[in-house]
Amino acid sequence: MPIGEIAGEALGGIFRVVGRLVFEIFFELIIQGTGHVLIRTFRPAHEPSDKACAVVGLLFWAAAGVGGYLLYRAAAA
């Protein structure tokens, strides 16, 4: 095995681990975490599922992005 193939495999493994870590932090903490907090705020006796947390989190961040853009447009005009 040439050194280039060994180094390529090692770098591929490292990038795979780093990519998975970034995905876990971004998706689970930021999106699902926000959804979990919002669902628990409005329905404290209900334990939300992961899907519900992801949907609510995505909707919240989409609304926050659109609201931020509209606020920027209104302030810039």
Sequence and secondary structure as in RCSB ss.txt:
>XXXX:A:sequence
MPIGEIAGEALGGIFRVVGRLVFEIFFELIIQGTGHVLIRTFRPAHEPSDKACAVVGLLFWAAAGVGGYLLYRAA
AA
>XXXX:A:secstr
  HHHHHHHHHHHHHHHHHHHHHIIIIIIIIIHHHHHHHHHH TT    HHHHHHHHHHHHHHHHHHHHHHHHHH
H 
